[in-house]
């Protein structure tokens, strides 16, 4: 008889060697395990489904950790660049003052003008962008670099003590932030993603206007042809990593406004919520005690942890 440990080891080896965009069902994984061990694993369906979801959640965690490291490296590089730019500007100002004394002030004015052009033409995250009406109202500016937007948002969060003391990655939105993100709380990494919807290229035809207004201006066919490349890519995904349509109840529970997510991402967020709110029974960690939000979503008072994927299945809508 094959042990659970052997099953898990083989399952993980199989998934790591597989293309998760074409491996579409836990049934396919179970059949591969049955062939490898020459046993009938029909009674292990729930166990195998749980192990697949755990593996995918771990992959998602690894991916986020890599992104966090990249963000930290980017911030360090940006900090070094800003210091270098400040030093360059100070040197330039010293030279300008010297030149101004000999040229009657004309060269300083010309240099300032050149600096403004250079500043607005910066690349990457330092490039000045147009802000959505909501972000304009929040920051009191119509144009800012993405780095400056993030800096001011975090300054506001810290000044108003909006980080959850039990989980510093969770931002508790006050009225102003709720008007911007339309949620009561938001993860710090989700916040960066949500900000992208409010920051537009400065030379965009529709910079400074709302997205609904943009759609009204264009014929229906043009709007269909101009769907964002990322969205098209997501809808064309396959396998375990393919985004699935979420029920209205699940969209409300997640609270970020996203209506499509991969199954693994939803399972991970569900467990994050359970752990952040200490909903596991202290006497039996396998049992989850539902708070009001979970009761509203699953219509039960409690459930065992391994049934999370099964409970969520009813909230994934099959599309043609």
C-alpha positions as CSV (number, residue, x, y, z in Angstrom):
1,X,0.0,0.0,0.0
2,X,1.3,3.4,-1.0
3,X,1.7,6.0,1.9
4,X,0.5,9.6,1.8
5,X,4.1,10.8,2.0
6,X,5.0,8.8,-1.1
7,X,1.9,10.2,-2.9
8,X,2.8,13.8,-2.0
9,X,6.4,13.4,-3.1
10,X,5.4,11.9,-6.5
11,X,2.6,14.4,-7.0
12,X,4.9,17.4,-6.4
13,X,7.6,15.9,-8.7
14,X,5.0,15.4,-11.4
15,X,3.6,18.9,-11.1
16,X,7.0,20.5,-11.1
17,X,7.9,18.7,-14.3
18,X,4.5,19.5,-15.9
19,X,3.3,22.5,-17.9
20,X,0.6,23.9,-15.5
21,X,-1.0,25.7,-18.4
22,X,-1.9,22.4,-20.0
23,X,-2.4,20.1,-17.0
24,X,-6.0,21.0,-16.4
25,X,-7.5,18.7,-13.7
26,X,-6.7,17.0,-10.5
27,X,-8.2,13.9,-12.2
28,X,-5.2,13.9,-14.6
29,X,-2.8,14.0,-11.6
30,X,-4.7,11.2,-9.9
31,X,-4.6,9.0,-13.0
32,X,-0.8,9.6,-13.3
33,X,-0.3,8.6,-9.7
34,X,-2.4,5.5,-10.2
35,X,-0.3,4.5,-13.1
36,X,3.0,5.2,-11.2
37,X,2.0,3.2,-8.2
38,X,-0.4,0.7,-9.9
39,X,-3.1,1.3,-7.3
40,X,-6.7,2.7,-7.3
41,X,-6.8,6.1,-5.7
42,X,-10.5,6.9,-6.1
43,X,-10.8,7.3,-2.3
44,X,-8.0,9.8,-2.3
45,X,-9.6,12.4,-4.6
46,X,-10.1,15.0,-1.9
47,X,-6.6,14.4,-0.5
48,X,-5.0,14.8,-4.0
49,X,-7.1,18.0,-4.7
50,X,-5.9,19.5,-1.4
51,X,-2.3,18.7,-2.1
52,X,-2.5,20.2,-5.6
53,X,-4.0,23.4,-4.2
54,X,-1.3,23.5,-1.5
55,X,1.4,23.1,-4.1
56,X,-0.1,25.9,-6.3
57,X,-0.4,28.2,-3.3
58,X,3.3,27.6,-2.5
59,X,4.2,28.5,-6.1
60,X,2.2,31.7,-5.7
61,X,4.1,32.5,-2.4
62,X,7.5,31.9,-4.1
63,X,6.4,34.1,-7.0
64,X,5.4,36.9,-4.6
65,X,8.6,36.6,-2.6
66,X,10.6,37.0,-5.8
67,X,8.5,40.1,-6.7
68,X,9.1,41.6,-3.3
69,X,12.8,41.1,-3.6
70,X,12.7,42.7,-7.1
71,X,10.7,45.6,-5.7
72,X,13.3,46.1,-2.8
73,X,16.1,46.0,-5.3
74,X,14.3,48.6,-7.5
75,X,13.7,50.8,-4.5
76,X,17.4,50.6,-3.6
77,X,18.5,51.4,-7.2
78,X,16.0,54.3,-7.3
79,X,17.3,55.6,-4.0
80,X,20.9,55.5,-5.3
81,X,19.9,57.2,-8.6
82,X,18.0,59.9,-6.7
83,X,21.1,60.6,-4.6
84,X,23.3,60.8,-7.7
85,X,20.8,63.1,-9.4
86,X,20.6,65.4,-6.3
87,X,24.5,65.6,-6.3
88,X,24.5,66.3,-10.0
89,X,21.9,69.0,-9.5
90,X,23.9,70.6,-6.7
91,X,27.0,70.6,-8.9
92,X,25.1,72.2,-11.7
93,X,23.6,74.8,-9.4
94,X,27.1,75.8,-8.2
95,X,28.2,76.0,-11.9
96,X,25.1,78.1,-12.8
97,X,25.7,80.5,-9.9
98,X,29.2,81.1,-11.1
99,X,28.1,81.5,-14.7
100,X,25.2,83.7,-13.6
101,X,27.6,86.1,-11.9
102,X,29.5,86.5,-15.2
103,X,26.5,86.5,-17.6
104,X,24.0,88.6,-15.7
105,X,21.6,85.8,-14.7
106,X,20.7,84.7,-18.3
107,X,22.3,81.2,-18.2
108,X,20.5,80.2,-14.9
109,X,17.1,80.8,-16.5
110,X,18.0,78.8,-19.6
111,X,19.4,75.9,-17.4
112,X,16.2,75.8,-15.3
113,X,14.1,75.5,-18.4
114,X,16.3,72.6,-19.6
115,X,15.9,70.9,-16.2
116,X,12.1,71.0,-16.4
117,X,12.2,69.3,-19.9
118,X,14.6,66.7,-18.6
119,X,12.5,66.0,-15.5
120,X,9.3,65.5,-17.5
121,X,11.1,63.3,-20.0
122,X,12.4,60.8,-17.4
123,X,11.8,57.1,-18.1
124,X,10.4,54.2,-16.2
125,X,8.7,54.7,-12.8
126,X,10.2,58.2,-12.5
127,X,8.3,59.4,-15.6
128,X,5.6,62.0,-14.9
129,X,2.2,60.5,-15.5
130,X,-1.4,61.7,-15.5
131,X,-3.6,60.8,-12.6
132,X,-7.2,59.6,-12.5
133,X,-9.8,62.0,-11.1
134,X,-10.0,60.0,-7.9
135,X,-6.3,60.1,-7.4
136,X,-6.2,63.8,-8.3
137,X,-8.7,64.4,-5.5
138,X,-6.8,62.3,-3.0
139,X,-3.3,63.8,-3.7
140,X,-4.3,67.3,-4.9
141,X,-2.1,66.9,-8.0
142,X,-3.0,66.3,-11.7
143,X,0.4,64.9,-12.7
144,X,3.1,63.0,-10.7
145,X,5.7,60.3,-11.2
146,X,4.6,56.8,-10.0
147,X,7.4,56.8,-7.4
148,X,6.1,60.1,-6.0
149,X,2.5,58.7,-5.9
150,X,3.6,55.6,-4.0
151,X,5.7,57.8,-1.6
152,X,2.8,60.1,-0.8
153,X,0.3,57.3,-0.4
154,X,2.6,55.6,2.1
155,X,3.2,58.9,3.9
156,X,-0.6,59.2,4.3
157,X,-0.9,55.6,5.6
158,X,1.7,56.1,8.2
159,X,0.5,59.6,9.3
160,X,-3.0,58.1,9.9
161,X,-1.8,54.8,11.4
162,X,-3.7,52.7,8.8
163,X,-1.6,49.6,8.9
164,X,-3.2,46.7,10.8
165,X,-1.1,46.2,14.0
166,X,-1.5,42.4,13.7
167,X,-0.5,42.3,10.1
168,X,1.5,45.3,8.8
169,X,0.9,44.2,5.2
170,X,-2.8,44.9,5.5
171,X,-4.0,48.5,5.1
172,X,-7.2,49.5,6.8
173,X,-8.9,52.1,4.6
174,X,-10.3,55.3,6.1
175,X,-13.0,57.2,4.2
176,X,-10.5,58.9,1.8
177,X,-8.8,55.7,0.9
178,X,-12.1,53.8,0.6
179,X,-13.2,56.4,-2.0
180,X,-10.0,55.7,-3.9
181,X,-9.9,51.9,-3.8
182,X,-13.5,51.1,-3.0
183,X,-12.6,48.5,-0.3
184,X,-12.5,48.5,3.5
185,X,-9.0,47.0,3.6
186,X,-6.3,46.1,1.1
187,X,-3.0,44.1,1.0
188,X,0.0,46.4,0.4
189,X,0.9,44.4,-2.8
190,X,-2.7,44.6,-4.1
191,X,-2.6,48.3,-3.4
192,X,0.3,48.7,-5.8
193,X,-1.6,46.8,-8.4
194,X,-4.8,48.9,-7.8
195,X,-2.8,52.1,-8.1
196,X,-1.9,51.2,-11.7
197,X,-5.6,51.8,-12.7
198,X,-5.2,55.4,-11.5
199,X,-1.9,56.2,-13.2
200,X,-1.9,56.8,-17.0
201,X,0.7,57.8,-19.5
202,X,1.0,61.6,-19.8
203,X,0.8,61.6,-23.6
204,X,-2.3,59.3,-23.6
205,X,-5.2,60.7,-25.6
206,X,-7.5,60.1,-22.6
207,X,-5.2,61.2,-19.8
208,X,-7.1,63.0,-17.1
209,X,-10.5,61.6,-18.1
210,X,-12.3,58.7,-16.4
211,X,-12.4,55.3,-18.1
212,X,-16.1,55.3,-18.4
213,X,-15.9,58.6,-20.3
214,X,-13.3,57.0,-22.6
215,X,-15.6,54.2,-23.4
216,X,-18.5,56.5,-24.2
217,X,-16.4,58.4,-26.7
218,X,-15.6,55.3,-28.8
219,X,-17.8,53.0,-30.9
220,X,-18.5,49.5,-29.5
221,X,-16.3,47.7,-32.0
222,X,-13.3,49.9,-31.2
223,X,-13.8,49.3,-27.4
224,X,-13.8,45.5,-28.1
225,X,-10.7,45.7,-30.2
226,X,-8.8,47.8,-27.6
227,X,-9.1,45.5,-24.6
228,X,-5.8,45.6,-22.6
229,X,-3.3,43.0,-23.8
230,X,-2.9,41.6,-20.2
231,X,-6.6,40.9,-19.9
232,X,-6.6,39.1,-23.3
233,X,-3.7,37.0,-22.1
234,X,-5.5,36.1,-18.9
235,X,-8.7,35.0,-20.6
236,X,-6.7,32.9,-23.0
237,X,-4.9,31.1,-20.1
238,X,-5.4,27.3,-19.6
239,X,-4.8,24.7,-16.9
240,X,-4.5,25.1,-13.2
241,X,-3.2,28.7,-13.6
242,X,-6.1,29.8,-15.8
243,X,-8.3,32.7,-14.3
244,X,-11.8,31.6,-13.5
245,X,-15.0,33.7,-13.3
246,X,-15.9,34.3,-9.7
247,X,-19.4,34.5,-8.2
248,X,-20.7,37.8,-7.0
249,X,-20.5,36.6,-3.4
250,X,-16.8,35.6,-3.8
251,X,-16.0,38.9,-5.5
252,X,-17.6,40.7,-2.6
253,X,-15.6,38.5,-0.1
254,X,-12.2,39.2,-1.7
255,X,-13.0,42.9,-1.8
256,X,-10.5,44.0,-4.5
257,X,-13.0,44.2,-7.4
258,X,-11.4,41.4,-9.3
259,X,-13.9,39.1,-11.0
260,X,-11.5,36.6,-12.4
261,X,-8.6,34.8,-10.6
262,X,-6.8,31.5,-10.8
263,X,-8.2,28.8,-8.4
264,X,-4.8,28.6,-6.6
265,X,-4.8,32.4,-6.0
266,X,-8.3,32.2,-4.5
267,X,-7.4,29.3,-2.2
268,X,-4.3,31.1,-1.0
269,X,-6.2,34.3,-0.3
270,X,-8.8,32.3,1.6
271,X,-6.2,30.7,3.8
272,X,-4.5,34.1,4.3
273,X,-7.9,35.5,5.5
274,X,-8.4,32.5,7.9
275,X,-4.9,32.9,9.4
276,X,-5.0,36.7,9.6
277,X,-8.3,36.6,11.5
278,X,-7.3,33.6,13.7
279,X,-10.3,31.5,12.6
280,X,-8.7,28.1,13.2
281,X,-10.1,26.3,16.3
282,X,-7.2,26.4,18.9
283,X,-8.2,22.9,20.0
284,X,-8.2,21.5,16.5
285,X,-6.3,23.5,13.8
286,X,-8.0,21.5,11.1
287,X,-11.4,23.1,12.0
288,X,-12.2,26.6,10.8
289,X,-14.7,28.7,12.8
290,X,-16.6,31.0,10.4
291,X,-16.8,34.7,11.1
292,X,-19.7,36.7,9.6
293,X,-18.0,37.1,6.2
294,X,-17.3,33.4,5.9
295,X,-20.8,32.4,7.1
296,X,-22.2,34.7,4.4
297,X,-20.0,33.1,1.7
298,X,-20.2,29.4,2.6
299,X,-23.5,29.3,4.6
300,X,-22.0,27.2,7.3
301,X,-20.8,27.9,10.9
302,X,-17.6,25.9,10.6
303,X,-15.7,23.5,8.3
304,X,-12.6,21.4,8.1
305,X,-9.6,23.0,6.3
306,X,-9.3,20.3,3.6
307,X,-12.8,21.1,2.3
308,X,-11.8,24.7,1.3
309,X,-11.4,23.8,-2.4
310,X,-14.7,21.9,-2.4
311,X,-16.6,24.8,-0.8
312,X,-15.1,27.2,-3.3
313,X,-16.1,25.1,-6.3
314,X,-19.6,26.5,-6.1
315,X,-18.2,30.0,-6.5
316,X,-16.3,29.4,-9.7
317,X,-18.6,30.0,-12.7
318,X,-18.1,28.0,-15.8
319,X,-18.0,30.0,-19.0
320,X,-18.6,28.8,-22.5
